Amino acid sequence: MPRAIEPHKNKKKALSFNQLLKPLLAVAPRITPLTSRGKRELKMTFEDQLNALIYFHLQEHSSGRHLLQELKENEFARSFISPDQGIEKSSFFEAINTRGLPQLMEIFEALQGETHKILPKEYNDLGDLTVIDGSLIDATLSMHWADYRDGAKKAKAHLGFNINYGIPRKIFLTDGKGDERPFVSKVLSPGQTCVLDRYYQCHANFDQWQEENIHFVCRIKSKTTRTLITPYAVRSESIVFYDALVLLGTPGVNQTEKPVRLVGYKIDNVHYWVATDRFDLSAEQVASIYKLRWAIESFFAWWKRHLRVYHLIARSPYGLMVQILSGLITYILLAIYCHEQHKEKVSIGRVRQLRIKIFNETRLMEKNDRHHFLMPKINYRHSPYAIP
């Protein structure tokens, strides 16, 4: 097992990588321990596995083999990331594909509670907002479970993104053909508002979500049939040109049973039609909420590009979920780190700065006894800094 921190033995500043991992100390005591299935001890503990996966995403490694090479040849990775006895390729990939998923899910959910204490909440006047969208992941032909189409294999991540705190909320994984709409009820809790693109338009779901007290702001197709019930006043100088209580769909075919509010607005000569059950907001606020949907597109682009989340190191559904969850955890840790250290949101500039600090500390470590310059790697569960 990794050594515990001994604060009285070393008063120097903690290693930057440990500073990034600090929020894990608050949640570690609540995480189910990972134990060996047999009599032999684990060659790679859960702490080792999590450290390696976070390091993989942080340093933009291109493959699992690239990471394993770093764990053997890089002084920092060998001393503070790799298990004390090292790790072989077979043991590493076995760990990624067969264990640690429940613990990663617990950490992911627990860290969200920590971010609510640390990160500032935006858009208080608009409510609790979550964007939901799917993202395709290129798979190899050997990944037979990732059904998409002939000659191509893809998996799909279904993600809920918390707009108020700027962090991922929930994640599900299916094959590439997996329908995205059923995951709305799994991601959202009563009283929360989902922000959705046109693909999610389903009149039966609009009725169901209102029954479940799940609010929605969903763009719909402009040609959707609507039956006017009550028109609302629209200001002449507003971007909004339509606001009314309506029934959507063709009567007797797919019409909503419950009326919805329909808001139409225009930006850059593009007409948007948005259906919602939020009657507590102005039409302009409804339009503003839908514009916030772009947050998840920006997140996916940044996350995939800078944390290399879709560079596969696993082929099974289990292993791929382990990889994706560790990428989400890394992003949340970076969000906390950037806010606490710089009072800023996550940016590639700050991430690169952190990478440079780790690199410089590695060079210094080569000149100094690491026991006198740097603190040992964190054992989350047994650290004296852990919150009971």
C-alpha positions as CSV (number, residue, x, y, z in Angstrom):
1,M,0.0,0.0,0.0
2,P,1.2,3.6,-0.6
3,R,2.7,5.3,2.4
4,A,0.6,7.7,4.4
5,I,1.6,11.4,4.7
6,E,3.7,12.2,7.7
7,P,3.2,16.0,8.2
8,H,5.5,16.3,11.3
9,K,8.3,14.7,9.4
10,N,8.2,17.0,6.4
11,K,7.0,20.6,6.5
12,K,7.9,21.4,2.9
13,K,5.2,22.4,0.5
14,A,3.2,19.4,-1.0
15,L,4.0,18.2,-4.5
16,S,1.8,19.9,-7.1
17,F,0.3,16.6,-8.2
18,N,-0.8,16.0,-4.5
19,Q,-2.3,19.5,-4.5
20,L,-4.4,18.5,-7.4
21,L,-5.5,15.3,-5.6
22,K,-6.3,17.1,-2.3
23,P,-10.1,17.0,-2.7
24,L,-10.0,13.3,-2.8
25,L,-9.0,13.3,0.9
26,A,-12.4,14.6,1.8
27,V,-14.3,11.9,0.1
28,A,-11.9,8.9,0.5
29,P,-13.3,7.7,3.9
30,R,-16.8,7.3,2.2
31,I,-15.5,5.1,-0.6
32,T,-15.9,1.3,-0.6
33,P,-12.5,-0.3,-0.1
34,L,-11.2,-2.3,-3.1
35,T,-10.0,-5.8,-1.9
36,S,-8.4,-8.7,-3.6
37,R,-10.7,-11.5,-4.8
38,G,-8.3,-14.1,-3.7
39,K,-5.6,-14.6,-1.1
40,R,-2.9,-12.7,-3.0
41,E,-2.5,-9.0,-2.4
42,L,-3.3,-6.6,-5.2
43,K,-0.4,-5.7,-7.3
44,M,-2.0,-2.4,-8.1
45,T,-4.2,-0.9,-5.3
46,F,-7.1,1.3,-6.1
47,E,-5.1,4.4,-5.1
48,D,-2.4,3.3,-7.6
49,Q,-5.0,2.8,-10.3
50,L,-6.6,6.1,-9.7
51,N,-3.3,8.0,-9.6
52,A,-2.2,6.4,-12.8
53,L,-5.4,7.2,-14.6
54,I,-5.4,10.8,-13.5
55,Y,-1.8,11.1,-14.5
56,F,-2.7,9.6,-17.9
57,H,-5.3,12.3,-18.6
58,L,-3.3,15.1,-17.1
59,Q,-0.2,14.5,-19.2
60,E,-2.0,13.8,-22.5
61,H,-0.7,10.2,-22.9
62,S,-1.6,8.7,-26.3
63,S,-2.0,5.1,-25.1
64,G,-1.8,2.7,-22.2
65,R,1.7,1.6,-23.3
66,H,2.9,5.2,-23.4
67,L,1.7,5.5,-19.8
68,L,3.4,2.3,-18.7
69,Q,6.6,3.5,-20.3
70,E,6.4,6.7,-18.3
71,L,5.8,4.7,-15.1
72,K,9.1,2.9,-15.7
73,E,11.3,5.7,-17.1
74,N,10.0,9.0,-15.7
75,E,11.5,9.8,-12.3
76,F,8.3,11.5,-11.0
77,A,5.9,8.8,-12.4
78,R,8.1,6.0,-11.1
79,S,8.4,7.5,-7.6
80,F,4.9,8.9,-7.1
81,I,2.5,7.3,-9.5
82,S,3.7,3.7,-10.0
83,P,3.1,1.0,-7.4
84,D,6.2,0.7,-5.2
85,Q,7.1,-2.6,-6.9
86,G,6.2,-1.4,-10.4
87,I,3.4,-2.7,-12.5
88,E,3.5,-5.1,-15.5
89,K,1.5,-4.5,-18.6
90,S,-0.8,-7.6,-18.0
91,S,-1.5,-6.5,-14.4
92,F,-2.2,-2.9,-15.4
93,F,-4.7,-3.8,-18.2
94,E,-6.4,-6.5,-16.1
95,A,-7.0,-3.9,-13.4
96,I,-8.4,-1.3,-15.8
97,N,-10.8,-3.9,-17.4
98,T,-12.0,-5.7,-14.3
99,R,-12.0,-3.6,-11.1
100,G,-12.3,-0.2,-9.6
101,L,-15.5,0.9,-11.4
102,P,-17.8,1.1,-8.4
103,Q,-15.2,3.0,-6.5
104,L,-14.7,5.5,-9.3
105,M,-18.4,6.0,-9.6
106,E,-18.6,6.7,-5.8
107,I,-15.7,9.2,-6.1
108,F,-17.3,10.9,-9.1
109,E,-20.5,11.4,-7.2
110,A,-18.9,12.4,-4.0
111,L,-16.6,15.0,-5.6
112,Q,-19.7,16.8,-7.0
113,G,-20.8,17.5,-3.4
114,E,-17.4,19.0,-2.8
115,T,-17.6,21.3,-5.8
116,H,-20.9,22.7,-4.5
117,K,-19.0,23.8,-1.4
118,I,-16.0,25.3,-3.4
119,L,-17.1,26.5,-6.8
120,P,-19.3,29.5,-7.3
121,K,-22.8,28.9,-8.5
122,E,-23.9,30.7,-11.6
123,Y,-27.3,31.5,-13.0
124,N,-29.1,31.4,-9.7
125,D,-32.1,33.2,-11.2
126,L,-32.6,30.5,-13.8
127,G,-32.7,27.4,-11.5
128,D,-30.8,24.2,-11.4
129,L,-29.7,23.6,-15.0
130,T,-28.3,20.4,-16.6
131,V,-27.5,20.0,-20.3
132,I,-27.8,16.5,-21.6
133,D,-26.2,15.2,-24.8
134,G,-24.5,12.2,-26.3
135,S,-21.0,11.8,-27.7
136,L,-19.7,9.1,-30.0
137,I,-16.5,7.3,-29.2
138,D,-14.5,5.7,-32.0
139,A,-14.1,2.0,-31.2
140,T,-12.0,-0.8,-32.7
141,L,-13.5,-3.5,-34.8
142,S,-12.7,-6.0,-32.1
143,M,-15.1,-4.2,-29.7
144,H,-18.0,-6.3,-30.9
145,W,-20.4,-4.8,-28.3
146,A,-20.0,-1.3,-29.7
147,D,-22.6,-1.8,-32.5
148,Y,-23.0,1.2,-34.9
149,R,-23.0,0.2,-38.5
150,D,-21.2,-2.1,-41.0
151,G,-17.5,-1.5,-41.0
152,A,-17.6,0.9,-38.1
153,K,-17.7,0.4,-34.3
154,K,-18.6,3.2,-31.9
155,A,-19.6,3.6,-28.3
156,K,-21.7,6.5,-27.0
157,A,-21.3,8.4,-23.8
158,H,-24.6,10.0,-22.5
159,L,-23.6,12.9,-20.3
160,G,-25.4,15.3,-18.0
161,F,-23.4,18.6,-17.6
162,N,-24.2,20.9,-14.6
163,I,-24.3,24.4,-16.1
164,N,-24.5,26.1,-12.7
165,Y,-21.1,24.7,-11.5
166,G,-19.6,23.9,-14.9
167,I,-18.9,20.3,-14.2
168,P,-20.1,16.9,-15.4
169,R,-23.0,15.5,-13.5
170,K,-23.8,11.9,-14.6
171,I,-22.6,9.5,-17.2
172,F,-23.9,6.4,-19.0
173,L,-22.4,4.3,-21.7
174,T,-24.1,2.4,-24.5
175,D,-23.2,1.2,-28.0
176,G,-23.2,3.8,-30.8
177,K,-26.8,3.2,-31.7
178,G,-28.1,3.8,-28.1
179,D,-31.0,6.2,-27.9
180,E,-30.2,9.3,-25.9
181,R,-33.8,10.3,-24.8
182,P,-34.4,7.6,-22.2
183,F,-31.4,9.0,-20.2
184,V,-33.1,12.3,-19.3
185,S,-35.1,10.8,-16.5
186,K,-31.9,8.9,-15.2
187,V,-29.8,12.1,-15.2
188,L,-32.3,14.6,-13.8
189,S,-34.0,14.7,-10.3
190,P,-37.4,16.3,-9.6
191,G,-37.2,20.1,-9.7
192,Q,-34.2,20.3,-12.0
193,T,-34.3,21.6,-15.5
194,C,-32.8,19.8,-18.5
195,V,-31.6,21.8,-21.6
196,L,-31.9,19.8,-24.8
197,D,-31.4,20.0,-28.5
198,R,-33.9,19.1,-31.2
199,Y,-33.0,15.4,-31.2
200,Y,-34.7,15.1,-27.8
201,Q,-38.0,16.4,-29.0
202,C,-40.6,13.8,-28.0
203,H,-44.2,14.8,-27.1
204,A,-44.8,11.8,-25.0
205,N,-41.6,12.6,-23.0
206,F,-42.8,16.2,-22.5
207,D,-45.9,14.8,-20.8
208,Q,-43.9,12.2,-18.8
209,W,-41.3,14.8,-17.6
210,Q,-44.1,17.0,-16.3
211,E,-45.6,14.1,-14.5
212,E,-42.1,13.5,-12.9
213,N,-41.7,17.2,-12.1
214,I,-38.6,17.3,-14.3
215,H,-38.5,20.7,-16.1
216,F,-37.2,21.1,-19.6
217,V,-36.1,23.6,-22.1
218,C,-36.0,21.8,-25.5
219,R,-35.5,23.1,-29.0
220,I,-38.1,21.7,-31.4
221,K,-38.4,21.5,-35.2
222,S,-39.9,24.7,-36.7
223,K,-42.5,22.7,-38.7
224,T,-43.9,21.1,-35.6
225,T,-47.7,21.3,-35.5
226,R,-49.0,23.5,-32.7
227,T,-52.5,24.3,-31.4
228,L,-52.7,27.7,-29.7
229,I,-54.3,27.9,-26.3
230,T,-53.2,31.2,-24.8
231,P,-51.0,33.8,-26.4
232,Y,-48.7,35.9,-24.2
233,A,-47.5,39.5,-24.9
234,V,-44.2,40.0,-26.6
235,R,-42.1,43.2,-26.4
236,S,-41.4,44.8,-29.8
237,E,-37.7,45.4,-29.0
238,S,-37.1,41.8,-27.8
239,I,-35.4,39.0,-29.7
240,V,-38.5,37.0,-28.8
241,F,-41.2,37.0,-31.5
242,Y,-43.6,34.3,-30.2
243,D,-44.7,33.3,-26.7
244,A,-47.8,31.1,-26.1
245,L,-49.3,28.2,-24.3
246,V,-49.9,25.4,-26.9
247,L,-50.4,21.8,-27.5
248,L,-47.7,20.3,-29.7
249,G,-48.2,17.7,-32.4
250,T,-51.0,16.4,-34.5
251,P,-54.3,15.7,-32.7
252,G,-55.0,12.0,-32.4
253,V,-51.5,11.1,-33.6
254,N,-48.7,12.5,-31.4
255,Q,-50.2,15.6,-29.7
256,T,-49.1,16.4,-26.1
257,E,-51.7,15.7,-23.4
258,K,-50.3,18.5,-21.3
259,P,-49.9,22.0,-22.7
260,V,-46.4,23.5,-22.9
261,R,-45.0,26.9,-23.3
262,L,-43.6,27.6,-26.8
263,V,-41.1,30.5,-27.2
264,G,-39.8,31.6,-30.6
265,Y,-36.8,33.9,-30.9
266,K,-34.4,35.1,-33.6
267,I,-30.6,35.5,-33.5
268,D,-28.4,36.2,-36.5
269,N,-31.3,35.5,-38.9
270,V,-31.8,32.0,-37.3
271,H,-35.3,31.2,-35.9
272,Y,-35.3,29.1,-32.7
273,W,-38.4,27.4,-31.3
274,V,-38.1,26.2,-27.7
275,A,-40.7,24.2,-25.8
276,T,-40.6,24.4,-22.0
277,D,-42.7,23.9,-18.9
278,R,-41.0,26.9,-17.1
279,F,-43.7,29.5,-16.6
280,D,-41.8,31.3,-13.8
281,L,-39.3,32.8,-16.3
282,S,-39.6,35.5,-18.9
283,A,-39.4,34.5,-22.6
284,E,-36.0,36.1,-22.8
285,Q,-34.8,34.0,-19.9
286,V,-36.0,30.9,-21.6
287,A,-34.0,31.9,-24.7
288,S,-31.0,32.5,-22.5
289,I,-31.2,29.0,-21.0
290,Y,-31.2,27.4,-24.4
291,K,-28.2,29.4,-25.4
292,L,-26.4,27.9,-22.4
293,R,-26.7,24.5,-24.0
294,W,-23.5,25.3,-25.9
295,A,-21.6,24.7,-22.6
296,I,-21.7,20.9,-23.1
297,E,-20.4,21.2,-26.7
298,S,-17.5,23.3,-25.3
299,F,-16.9,20.8,-22.6
300,F,-16.8,17.8,-24.9
301,A,-14.4,19.5,-27.3
302,W,-12.0,20.6,-24.5
303,W,-12.2,17.4,-22.6
304,K,-11.5,15.2,-25.6
305,R,-8.7,17.4,-27.0
306,H,-6.8,18.2,-23.8
307,L,-7.3,15.2,-21.6
308,R,-7.2,12.6,-24.3
309,V,-10.2,10.8,-22.9
310,Y,-11.1,9.0,-26.1
311,H,-7.6,7.6,-26.7
312,L,-8.6,4.1,-25.7
313,I,-6.7,2.1,-23.1
314,A,-9.5,-0.4,-22.7
315,R,-11.7,-2.3,-25.0
316,S,-14.5,-3.8,-22.8
317,P,-17.5,-1.8,-21.7
318,Y,-16.3,-2.0,-18.1
319,G,-12.8,-0.8,-18.9
320,L,-14.0,2.0,-21.2
321,M,-16.3,3.2,-18.4
322,V,-13.3,3.2,-16.0
323,Q,-11.4,5.3,-18.5
324,I,-14.2,7.8,-19.0
325,L,-15.0,8.1,-15.3
326,S,-11.4,8.8,-14.5
327,G,-11.4,11.5,-17.2
328,L,-14.4,13.1,-15.6
329,I,-12.8,12.9,-12.1
330,T,-9.7,14.5,-13.5
331,Y,-11.7,17.4,-15.0
332,I,-13.5,18.0,-11.7
333,L,-10.2,18.0,-9.8
334,L,-8.8,20.5,-12.3
335,A,-11.9,22.7,-11.8
336,I,-11.4,22.8,-8.1
337,Y,-7.6,23.3,-8.5
338,C,-8.0,26.2,-10.9
339,H,-10.6,27.9,-8.7
340,E,-8.6,27.5,-5.5
341,Q,-5.2,28.4,-6.9
342,H,-6.2,31.1,-9.5
343,K,-9.9,31.9,-8.9
344,E,-10.5,30.9,-12.6
345,K,-12.3,28.3,-14.5
346,V,-10.5,25.4,-16.1
347,S,-8.3,26.5,-19.0
348,I,-5.6,24.8,-21.0
349,G,-3.2,27.6,-20.0
350,R,-3.6,26.7,-16.3
351,V,-3.3,23.0,-17.0
352,R,-0.1,23.5,-19.0
353,Q,1.2,25.6,-16.1
354,L,0.5,22.7,-13.7
355,R,2.3,20.2,-16.1
356,I,5.3,22.5,-16.1
357,K,5.3,22.7,-12.3
358,I,5.3,18.9,-12.1
359,F,8.1,18.7,-14.7
360,N,10.2,21.3,-12.8
361,E,9.7,19.5,-9.5
362,T,10.8,16.3,-11.2
363,R,14.1,17.9,-12.3
364,L,14.6,19.2,-8.8
365,M,13.8,15.7,-7.4
366,E,16.7,14.3,-9.5
367,K,19.1,16.7,-7.7
368,N,17.7,16.2,-4.2
369,D,16.7,13.4,-1.9
370,R,12.9,13.1,-2.6
371,H,12.2,12.2,1.0
372,H,13.5,15.7,2.0
373,F,12.1,17.7,-0.8
374,L,8.7,16.2,-1.7
375,M,5.9,14.7,0.2
376,P,5.2,11.0,-0.6
377,K,2.2,10.0,-2.7
378,I,-1.1,10.2,-1.0
379,N,-2.8,7.2,0.5
380,Y,-6.4,8.6,0.4
381,R,-7.9,6.2,2.9
382,H,-5.1,6.2,5.5
383,S,-3.9,9.8,5.3
384,P,-4.0,11.7,8.6
385,Y,-5.4,14.6,6.6
386,A,-8.5,12.6,5.6
387,I,-11.8,13.8,7.0
388,P,-13.4,11.1,9.2
